[in-house]
């Protein structure tokens, strides 16, 4: 799976997505946010798989059966949701309470 590129390509090369990482993801991935360019029609699942393909901490936190919740523009979405151009995609681990 190709790795998504930082947002430095021409606008017609894909869609711009601003990704926010929360809680454990922020700590383990060493960043709170980044902006990427992805192909039109990219789903949350495809984007997360592309990020996991970066290896090491990315694979450990986002790969395999690891649970990660997603919100597009502050609305919880399923992994098959398509990411629109200019979206804010928040990724965070499931929250437990007690």
N, C-alpha and C positions, 0 to 999 in steps of 0.2 A: 504494500500500500504506500503510495507516495506521501511524503511528509508535506504538510501545508507550509506555505511560505509566509515570512513576515510581509506586512503590507507595504511593499516597495514597488510592486509591478503597476503597469498602467491600469486605469479603471476598467477597461474592457476585458481584462484578464480573469475576472471573477468577482465575487462578492466580498465586501469587507465585513468582518465580524470582530467585535470587541469582546474578548473573553475575560471574565472575572473568576478568580479562584478563591474559594473561601475555606476557612477553618483549617483542617489538617492538610488539604490540598495546597493551600498557600504556603504553609510551613515546609512541606515535603518537596514541593516543586521549586521553591525558592523565588517565587514571584506572585504578585497579586493580580496581575493583569497583563494582557498582550493583545495586539491587533494583528489579525491574519487575513489573508486573501484566500478564499476557498471557491471551488467551482459552484456554479449555480446548481441548485437541486440537492445540495449537501444536507444530509440528515444529521441530527445530533449524534446518533450512533456512529456514523461514518467519521464525523469530526473527532469524536472522542477516541476512536480507533486510530485515527491518524496521529493524534497527540501521543497515545500510548506507544506508537511505533518509534517514538524518539528514543526509547530504551530506558534502562535503569530505573530511576525514581518514577518516570512517566509510566512505564509499564507496570510497576508495582502499584501505583495509585489509581491508574485508569484502565488497565488491561484486564483480560480474562473475565472472571465472574465478579470482579470488584464492583460494588454498588456505588454509583454516583448519581446524584439528582441533578436535574437541569431546569433552568428557567430562561425563557426568551423574553426579553423586555419585561422582566419582573413577573412573569406568569409561568407557573410550573407546566412543563411539557413532558410528553413521552419521548423515548429515545428515537422513535421514528418520525418525529416532527422535523420539518424542513426549516433550515435556518435562513431567514430572509436577509437581504442586503441591508447593511447598516445596523444589524441587530446587536444587542447586548446579550451575550450568552453567559449566564452564571452557572458555574459548576461547583457542587458542594457535596460532602458526604451526607448520608442519611442521618437524621437527628434522632437520638433516643432520649426518652424522658423517664421520669420516675417519681 
